[in-house]
Structures are given as structure tokens and as C-alpha cells.
Amino acid sequence: MFTHIQVKSAYSLLQSPLTLDQIIGAAKERGFSAIGLSDVNVVYGIVDFYSQALKAGIKPLLGMTVQLPDCEFLVVAETTAGYHQLLRLSSAIMMPQTPPTLADLPNLAGLAVIVPGAYLLSPAFKDRKQKAEDYFQTLKAKQPASLYLGVTVQELTTTLPQFAGQNALPLLALSRVSYLNPTDAFTQKVMGAIKDGAQLNFRDPTLMDAGPDWLTKADDAAAPFQQASQQQALDNLQALVDRCDVTIEFKQPQLPHFPTPNDVPAKDYLHELATKGLAKRFNGQPVPEAYQDRLTYELKVINEMALPTTSLWSGTS
């Protein structure tokens, strides 16, 4: 079984056109029992993604793609504590005025860390002149729950599987999802051009070509790994998916108890204060019936919404 864990949404600015509804709807339609979300450096969509996925009967895998000047890796929360650490990680990246470095980031406890093979092969990594072995050791020092080298279908024929074997790094089957269908690649190219401030060449015959970064069905995504005798990479992916167990608790906002005279119920005390306040506005003259009716209506709404305590605190602020 294959699960897409490296999935970007429109919360990754100009990197994906996908809404959370589209991701979850397509995952449901295409038979997935779990799906991930891993936007770049942000977790803006995590809570809605979690709620919508559960409602659709799909296991949500809560992650993020860390992209900084000196590092790039994918994290997925394995536990609820890991989810909380994911939030801290995003804050540590987004709050400083200047981009932090890997050394500045908090530890990665409770998080699975997957280094995309594409990053190790990229000019950006090679320009840093850091050994890949040292990079993994630096990440390991951050105490992640697990650490993998992620490889896509396109990277199976590179030196990455051999590197993983030589360094006792578990391989993990990975995909990149930025759009739903192959023909949506054109939209992705347009967004990329806007992001880079570049112009598209509409005479380019490849401009409308299908792309690889779409939400393929599980069997189709798994087949190339099986054909390349990389079943273990698929097994490692499935083990990670099974291991992830995160619960987000939703609590109603709670205000402290409002001290009322003689412990009068909040709704009765609010009624008393509101009535006195209205009478004060008319300087001892009779309160017009229309005003009294309006006050009665407003208090009725407040009580029905269980907000008398909130109203009392608001009146003292």
C-alpha cells in the first residue's frame, strides 16, 4: 500500500493550487485510507485538514516541509507530542525577521524526519559542500523519532539507494503531490512563473505536457518500487503511516468565574445591571416600551448562547 505524505496545498504560496477539500476529496475517491499534508514552513491548514480528513474517514498525517538556506527536509508528527513540536518548529521558522539556520531550530522529538533525495542531488546542497553523511548526523542530533532517506520513482536509478545502504539509512518510498491530475501541471507551471517573476514561452511544445507530481492511485504509485525490488522502502512508509497517532483536542473557550454579589447567577446579575444601565440613560424618566423590549430580546439571545459571563467580563474591560 502506498500513501502520499509529501502533499502541498495552496497554503504553500504559489507552489500548489490545491485546496484541502480537493486533497481529501480526491484521496477518498481514489481509495486512500490515509493522506498527508506538508506545506512549506507553515501549518496554517493543519487543523482544518485534520478535521476534514477524519470526517471523510481518512487518517490525517500532519507534516511540514522545512526549507531554509542551509537545509531541507520533511517532518511528520508520529505522536500528539510530536504535533505540538511541529507547531513549535513552524513558529521557530516563521517568527524571526531573518531566516533561521538548522542549528537554531528546536529538537525534533516526536517527529519523523525524511530527507528528500532530490535535495541531496540538488545544486543547492552541492554548493554547500557538506557531506551527506554529516548532514544526516546533524539531523540525528536533533533527536527525531525516526530518520529516513526519501526516494521518489525518478530517483531509484540514482546513487541514493546505494548511499542509504552504505550508511545504514532506511529508505522510504516518497512522492511529490502538488496537483490532482497529470494535466494540471500547466497550472503549476503558471504559478511557478508568477513566483519567479518569469514569463512563459507559449510556443514551447512541452508547456502543456503532463507532469509527474499528481495524486496517483496507491497501486500505481507502489508498482515502480516493487519492480525495482524496493519493497522495503514501501514497508518503511507503511510502518510510519501505521505508527502515526495524533489527537488534536478541541476545547470550548473558558472564562474564569465572574464574582457576583451573593453568588447571584450571572444571567440574573447581567439582567440587573442592564436594566439599571438603561434606566440611567433616561435620567429617571420612564423607559419607552420599545427600548425595554429591545433589552429583553438582547438578554434572551445572550442567555440562549450561554454568554452572560462573557458579557459581564466584557463590561468590566
N, C-alpha and C positions, 0 to 999 in steps of 0.2 A: 504494500500500500504506500502511496506517495502523498505527502502533504506539503502544500506550498506555505513556507514560513517567511519568505522574503517578499512581502507584498507591500507595495507603496500605494497610498491613496492621494487624493488631491490635497491633503494636509502637507505633503511634500511639495512645496511650491514649485509649479512648472515642471514637475518630474513625473506626474501621473494625472490623468483626468478622472480617475475612479472615485466614486462616492462609496461610502460604507455600505449603503443599500445595494449598490451594484456588486460589490465584492461578495457580500453574504448571499445575495440572491443567486449569483452565478455559482457560488460554491455549493449551495443547496441543490440547484438544478443539475449540477454536474456530479452529484453523488458524494461529495466530501463530508466526512464526519468531523473534520477539524480544519481550521484555516488560520493563518497568521496575519498580523499587521505589524509592519516595521518601517514606519516613516522616518525620515532623516532628522535626527536630533530632537524630534518633538514627539509628544504623546497626547496631542490635542484630541485625537479621535478615539483614544483607548477606551474610555468609559462607555461611550455610545456603541463602539464596536463590541465590547463585552456584552452589553445588554441585548443588542440586536442579534448577536450570534446565539446566545442562549435561548432567546425567544424562537429562533429558527431551528433549534435542536442541534446546533453545531458547537463544537468545543472551540472557544477562542484562545488563540496563542498570542500572548501580549508581548510585543517586542519593539525594538527600535534599531535603526541603522545609525551607528556613530560614525560621523565623518568630520575629522579635524585635520589641521595641516600636517600632523605627524602620525596619524593613524586612521584606520577604517576597520570596523568590524560590526557584526550583527549580534544583538543580545536578545534573549528570550527568557521571560520570567518562568522559573521552574516552580516557585512557591509563592505564597502570598507575601512573605517577607521579601522575596526577590522582586515582586511587583512594586513594593514600596521603595526598594533600592533603584528600580528603573525610574521612578519619579524623581528621586534624588539625582540620578545621573543626568537626566534631561535638564533639570534645573541648574546643575553644575556647568552644563554646556551653554545654556541659553541666557543665563543671568549676567555673566561677566561682560563688560564692554568690549573686551578683546577676546578672541577665541582661546580657550584653554588648551593645554597640551595633555597628552596621555598621563603624564606624571601628576597633573593637577586633579584628575578625576578621582571620585571616591572608589572604594573597593567594589568588586562585582559579585559580592556574596548573593547567593540565591539565583544567579543568572547564568544561563548557558551562553557561552561566547563562541561564535562561529566566525572565523576569518575567511572571507570570500577569496577563493583562489584568484579571481580576476584582479584583486587588489595587489596580491604578491607579484602578478605578472605585469602590472601597470607601470608606465614611466614614472608616475608619482612615487611609487615605492622604490624603484630602482634609483631614482635621483637622490633619495635619502641615504643611499649607500649603507644601509643597515642590513645585516644578515637576517634572513627569515627566521633562523633558529633563535636569534636574540630577541626578535620581535615577539615570538611565542613565549619566551621566558619572561619578558616584561609583562605580558598579559597574564601569565600564570601567577605572577607575584601579586596580582590584584585579587586573587582568591576567588575565581569564578566557581560556580557549582560544577561546571564541565567546560571543556575546551575542545573545539573541533577545527579541522580544516574543511571548509565547504567547497565542493566542486560541482559545477554545472555540467550538463551534457557536453557542451563545447570544450570543456577543459579536461575531459577524460583522456584525451590523446596527448596532453602536455606532460611535463615532468612532475606535475603536482602529486599524482598518486605515488610515484617513486619517492618523492621528498617526504610524504607522510609516512611511508613505510620505514624509511631510514631514521626518522625521528620519533617513531612510536606515537604518531599523532592519529587519532581516529578520523577517518574520512566521513563526511556527512553529505548525502545527496542534497543538492541545492538547486533552486530555480530562481529566476527573477521574474516578477509579475508587476507590470506597470499598466497593462490594459487587458481587456477581456478576451478579445479575438485577434487573430493574426492581422486582419485588415485594419485594425485600429492603430497600427504602427504609424500611419501617416499623422494622426493626431499627436502622437508622441513626438514626432519629428518637428511639427509646428511649434509645440510647447518648448522643445529644446532650442529652437531658433530664437524664440522670444527671450528665453532665459539668457542665451549667449549674445543677444543683440545682433544676430546674424540674419542673412537673407537666404531664403530657399531658392534653389535653381529649379524652376518648374519644367525645364527642358531635360532634367535628369531622368532617364528612363527608369531608374531604381527608386524614385521618390515614393511611388505608390506600392512598392513591394511589401509583401507580408513580413512581419517581424517575429522574433522568437520569444519575446517577453510577455507572453499571454498566459491566461489561466487554462492550461491544458488539463485534460482529464487525468485522473490518477494513473490508470494503466498506461496511457501514452507517455506520461512523464517518467514512469518507472522503467519502461521497456529498454531504453538505451543503456541504463545502468546494469540491467540484467544481462544484456547482450555483451557488455564489456567486462563481465564477471566481477561486478562491483556490488554484489548483493549485500555485502557488509555495510556499505555506505547507506543503503536503503534501510537496513536493520537498525543502524545507529539513529537514523532520522525517526523511525517509528518508536524507538525506545525513548527518545527525547519527547516526542509528542505524548506518549503514554505517561511519562514522568511529570509533565507539567500539570500542576494542580493549584490553581489560583482562585481565590474567592474575594470579590470586591463587596464590602458591606455598604449598604445604603441606609443611612440613618436620617430620620427627620431632624431638622434643626431644633435644638432645645435651648430655651432661655431659662435663666435662673428664676427661682420663685420670686414674685413681686410681693413685698411685705405690705399687707393691707391692714387697716385698723381693726383690731379684734378678730383678725383672720377672716374677714368678710370675703366671700367668694369673689374672684377677680371680676366676673361679669357684673355682679351687683355693685361693686365699688366703681367700676367704669361707668355704669349707668348713673350712679350718684354724681360723679364728677362731671359727666357730660351734661346732665340736667342743670347742675349748678352753673356750669360754664355758659350754657345757652341763656339762662335767666339773667346772668350778669351782663350779657351783651345788650339786653333790653332795659337795663337800669331800673329794675323793679316794675316795669310796665308788663302787662300780660303778654305772654309769648304767643304769637299768632299760631293758629292751628296748623297751618301748612309747615311751619318750622318744626313744630312738635312732631308732626307725622314723619317729616324727613329724618329727624333724630331717631325716632323709633325704628324706622326702616334701616338706617345705618347700623344701629346697635344689633339689630336682628341679623344682618349679614355678618357682622364681626363674630357674633356668637356661633352662627352656623359654621363658620370657617375655623372655629376654635382659636380665635386670635385676640381674646380680651387681654391676656397677659402681654402679648406683643404690643398692643395699643397702649397699655399702661406704661411700659418701658419707653415707648416712642414719645409719649407725652412728657416724660421726665428728662429726655435727652436735649 
